[in-house]
Amino acid sequence: MLDRDATTCFEMYDDSASLCHGWSSGPAFFLLTEILGVKPLRPGFAELLVRPNVAELNVFQARGTLATPRGPVSVAWKASPSPAFDMNIRARESVPITVDLPLRDGSKRVIVEKIVVWPEEEAKGAKPASVASVERIGDRLRVRVSGRNSYQLRVE
């Protein structure tokens, strides 16, 4: 497809087939769910999981919008060579979101809406009203947010 300057995924690899076919849309869904990391936690996307796939694929930035029954969900994230990781999420206010942020070697703190939420000794119990909980799970920090239509998260 790349050798033929394709801008879509072909149905088949010969000239007799459709060069833009719905059956070939799998890569687009894969990029949104497995790279960008947007998945449903409850049926109908009533609750979302955003778990960017940074380390396993050596991807350093991604952005996209996934159409859901509850409206569009837009995510953009960027990982720098240092532990820094920035993420912006936009979704309907009524949709709770669980974000699994990557903690890499040297990660010192996590900031949500300009307020430190981790580590606990630095956060001192302070957190934005949109943050329901913060929990470390292995090499990830799980942050549950709701009540807003946009979120800014940063790992330093």
Summary of the structure (lengths in Angstrom):
residues: 156
radius of gyration: 17.9
end to end distance: 39.2
largest distance: 64.4
contacts: 452
relative contact order: 0.15
helix: 15%
strand: 37%
